[in-house]
Every structure is written in structure tokens, then in C-alpha cells.
């Protein structure tokens, strides 16, 4: 079984990365004891008191017992951490977004080619959400025919008062489309069986009064598959109201030639309790499926990949294509705003 180290506890997503790997049987050798957000670091300490803190990243990079470096650092730093880890002979698991600009993507792809190491991104809105796993299984079994279109919505709560400075700096977090829209781009490619796509429309905007005018609090993207005829639409924002009992009402609509699937990932507003609600409609009628017990396999697959040099959790090609399309969407939107 593998051993991992954590370099970059700057985003709360580090909690589920550590927890997922531990649950799948991996061992954590330690985490870097510095962070841009001390609340996140304190969260690691309280959730995982058995894991030791280390004073320098070099202690983890140079530890021969460590197989995998895990990072949820400030987004603009994640590619550099991954490259350094790979040059020390480690595989890498990064929180999304893996990159914030094209140069980082080029350097990351080159490092994978040069070192032969495994590099994975956890797109958590698919990889650790049971209802999406159920939808993937239903689609694979032909429940709704061929997928025609996905419509993904990723609203988030701003929580401006507890966000670190980098959260509001586009150069450091990448922009709303590079950051949170990467989730929906990943889902589009996966659910439509697309190897690649093109951006046909993208836009960003600022509408709220709680942030400065240069903060992107709304974004949308339209995609067209290069593999088949499927289309996709993405809407992301920072407008989840405080009255909602979760961070966002993430929803996914999948239209097929013989039916449709709707996911309410995190709550069924004024309906059933809990998370992971799936609604299926096809020739046999309508059906509700409670997906909360669907197994999460991403971390076990990643461990298998590290041990066997495979790409079952996520392929390099898919990870890099999602990054490139998110950057394409950002460029398209900025060009439109400039015009």
C-alpha cells in the first residue's frame, strides 16, 4: 500500500483528499506545517491528529518512503509543487484547478513526459459525489440512450469574511471558469464520452455588492464535443444565499436520446433529506434513486494506479484536456469582455 505526503493545505478540499486516501488504505507520512489560511491548517490538525507536521516540503520530497505528494495549495502554486514532486520521483494528486495559466500547463505536461510519473487531479464534484457515479453507471447501461447534452450548475457560497487574500486575486486562483467551472467541463467530457471539445461561448461577470468590481462572481460556458454531436452548458456563480443549508445547490441535467437524468447533488430543496438525489425518466417511466450508498472508487483506483503504473482513476489526457478547455473558456470570456 502507498504512502503519501501533503504539500499545500491552503484549501479545505485537502480534508477530503487526505480522508479519501486514508479510507482507501494509504498511509500519510506528514504534512507541511505552513499555509496561507491557518484555519485550513488547524482543520487538518484537528481532523487528523495522528499525522505529523513537517517544517519543509523538502522533507517530504526527499523521503524515499513516500510514493505520492498531495496538494491543495494556493492554485497558482499547484503546478510548481507537482513538478517538483515528480522530479523527486513522486506521483501527484492535486486539487482542482491543477493550473492557472497556459505556461504552467505546458510545464506540467512536459514534466509528466520527462519523469514518467503519474499526475491526477481530483474533480471532486464528480469523483467524490455518489449521485454522479450512479449517473455514469446508468448511462453506461443505456438507461437514457446516447447523451445529447449536459447542463451543469455549480453555485457556491461566497463566505467572503473567511476567505484568504488569494481567493480574490485572479492571478493566484485563475478566475471563476478556470477554478470552479473545471468541475462541469470534466463532467461534460466524461458523461458524453468525449475525448475533446471546443468552447463555443464563454462569459464572466461581476454582479454582487460584497466584492470588488474585478472579482468574477458569475461565469458561463458552452461546449461542443469533437468526438460526437453532444453539447454542454455550464453556469457557475458565488451567489448561494445564506439561507441554504449547504454551500451550493449543485445540479446536473443529462439529456439522452431515450431519456433524461437530473441530479440534485447536495440537497433536494424542500424535499427529501440528505444528499445525492437522482431522478430518472425514460421509456419505462419515472424513478427516484437515493444514491448516498453508491461507492466512491476514485481513491482506491488512484492507489492502484500508483502501484501498477496505470491510469484508471483519471488519465493524463483527460486531466490536461479539462485544464486546457478551462483556460480556453477564460480566454474566450476575457476577449468578449474586452470587446
N, C-alpha and C positions, 0 to 999 in steps of 0.2 A: 504494500500500500504506500501511497506517496506522502511526502512531507512538503508543506508549503510555508512561505513567509509572507508577511504583509508589509508592503512599502506604499504608504499613502492611505491614511484614514482621514480623508477630508470630506467625504460624503457618506450619508447614512446608509447608502447601499452596501457599504462594507460589511454591515451586520449580516445581511443575507448571503453574501459571498462566503464569509467565514463559516456561518452556521450551516450552509448547504454542503460545503466541503467536509466539515466535521461529521455531519449526519451521514454522509456517503462513505465515511471510513478513513478520511485523510487525517493527518496529524499536523498541527500548527507548531512550528519551531519558534515563532516570535513575531512581533510587530514593531515597526518603527515608532518610537515614542514622541514624535513631533507631528503637529497638524496645524492647518490654517484655521481649524474650528475645534476648539478644545472640548466643546460639548460632544462632538462625534468621538473624540479620543476617550473621553470619560465614559461614553456609551460602550466602547469596546472593552474598557477595563471592567465595567460593571457586569456586562453580559458574558465575558469570557475571562474570569479571574484566574483560570488555570494557565493562561497563555502569558509568557514572559514578554516584557518590553525590552527593546534594544536601543542603543544610543545612536547607531549609524546604519544606514542602508547597506554599507559595505559588509557588515557582519552577516547579513542575510544573503547578499550576492555571493559572498565567498565561502559560505558554509556548504561543504560537499554533500551534506545530508539532505539539503533542500532541493526538491525537484521543480517546484513551481513558485513563481512570485505572483502575488495577487495585489491588485491596486485599484483603489477608488480615490486616487489623488485629485488635486485640482485638475480639471480636464485638460488644460494645455500642457500639463506635465506628464500625462499618462504615457504618451508615445515614447518620451525620453526614458522613463522608467522601464518600459517594456524592452526597448533596445538595449539598455544597459544590462538588464537581466538576461536577455538572450545571448549577449556577448560573454556572459559568465556561465553559459551552458544551462540556463534555466528556461523552462517553458513559462508562459504568461497567461493569466486570466485578468482581464481588465473590465471594469465597469464601463458602460457606455457614457459618453461617446469616446471611442478609442483615440480619436484625433480631433483637432480643432482647425487644422488648415491643410492645404494640399502638400506642402513640403513635409510635414510630419507623416502623412500617408505614404509618400514616396520613400521616405527613410525607413518607415516601418516595414513596408513590403520588401525593401532591399535587405533589411536585417533578417527577415524570415528566410529569404533565399540564401543569404550568406551563411547563416548559422544552422539551418535545418531544424530550428526549434519550433514548437507548437505555440500558436498565438490564438487566443479565444477572447471574444467579447461576450459578456452576459447582457443580452437584451431582456431585461427582467420582465417586461410586460408580456412577453411570450414564454420565456424559458422557465419562469417560476410561477406561472399562472395556470392552475389546473384546467380552467374552462377552455383556454386556448389549446391545450393538449388534447382535450376531448374533441374540440372542433377539428383539429388536424386528423384525428383518428376517423371521425365521421366522414370527412372529405375523402380520405384515402380509401374508405369503403364504399364510396359512391353515393352517399346519402343525399347530396344535392346536385349530382352531376358534375359538369365542368364548371369551375369557378369563373364567373364573368367579371365580378368587381368586388373589391373590399372597400369599406368605408370605416376608417378608424378615427376615433376621437379620444384625445388624451388631455383632458383638462386637469390642472394641478392647482393646489392651494399655494398662494404666494408666501405666506408666513414671513413677510419682509423683515420683521423685527429680529428674527433669529438666524437670518441668512448671513454668511460671511461676505466680505467685500468682493471676492472674486465672482460671486453669483451674479453681480450686476455689471460685470466688465466683459463685454463680448470677446475681447482678445483672449480672455482666460477661460470662458466657458463655451465659446464657439457660436453662440446665438441659438435662438429657440428651435430652429429647424435642424441644426447640427446636433443639438442636445436631445430634446425630448421627441422630436419627430422621427429620429432614427428608429425608435421603437416601432412605429407604424410602417416605416419603409421595410424593416425586417419582416414584419408580419405579412405585408403585401407580397414580397418575393416568395416567402415560404408557403403561404396558403394558395397562391396561384401557380406554384411550381415554376416560377420564373428564375432564370439564371441571371438576367439583367433587365434593365428598364431604362426609360428616359423620362426626364422631367418635362411635362408639357405646360405646367403652370406652377408658380410659387409666389407667395406674398407674405410679408411681415408687417406688423403694425404696432403702434402704441396707443392704447385707448384708456387705460386706467389712470387714476389720480394719485395712487400710492407710490409710484415710482417716477424716476426722471424720464423725460421725453425720449431719451435714446435707448431705454430698456425695451426689448421686444417682448410684449406680453400677449401677442397673438401671431399665429402663423398658419398657413395652409399650403398644401402641396397636391398636385395632380400628377399621376404617373401613368405611363403606358408600357406594358411589357414588351420586351424584344423577343421573348420566347414564344408567346402565344398572343391572343387577342384581348387579354384581360386588362382592365383599367383599375386604378385606385385613387382614392381621395383621402387626405389626411387633414385633420384640424386639431391644433394644439393651442392651449392658452394657459394663463395664470389667473383665471377668474373663478375657481371653485369657491363658493361662498362659505363663510364660517359656519353656517347652519347645517352643512352637510356633514354627516358623522364619519367621513373618511376623507382622504387627501384629494380624491377626484373620482368622478363618475365615469370611469373608463369604459368605453363601449366600442363594440366591433360588430359591423354588419357584413355578412358574406352572402353575396348573391350568386347562385348557381343556375345552370340551365334547367335543373329539375327541382329546385327548392331553395331555401334560404336558412341561414343561421344568424341569430342575434345573441351576442354575449353582453351581459352586464357583469363585468369582472369583479367589481368591488362592493357593490350593493344593488339591491332591487328596490329602487326608491318607492317608499310607501307600499312595499310588497313583502316578499319573503325575506326572512332574516339571513344574515351571513353573506358570504362572498360566492363568486363563481357560479352564476346562473346562466344557463344556456337554453335558448328557445329554438326549436327545430320545426320547420314547416316544409313538407314535401308531399308527394302523391299519396302517402299513407295517412296524411292528416297533420295535426299539430302535436307537439310534445315538449314538455319541460324536463330538463335534465339537471339535477343537482350534481355539480362537478367537483365538489370540495374534496372528495376522496380519490380523485384521479392522481396517480403517482407522478411525482416530479422526477424526471430522469436525467436532467442536464448535468448535474454534478457527478453522478455515477458514470455517465458517458465521458465526461472530461477526464476523470481519473483513468478510465480505460484508455483514452487517447494518449495520456502521458505515459502510461505503462507500455502501450503497444504501438505507439507512433502512428496512430490512426486519426481520422477526423470525423468522428461520429457525433460529437456534441455540436460543433459548428465548423464548417470548412473555412480555410483561409480565404478562398474565393468569395464566399458569401459575406464574411465579415468585412472584407475590403470593399466589396461592391456596395454594401449598405453605407459604409463611410463615404465612398465617392459620391453616391447619389444624394446623401445629406448635404455634402459640400456643394454639389451641383444645384440643389434646391436653394441653398443660401445665396449662391452667386446669382441665380436667376431672380430671386426676390430682391436682392440689393440693386441689381440692374434696373428692375422695374421701379423701385422707389426713387432711384436717381433720375429716371426719366420723367 
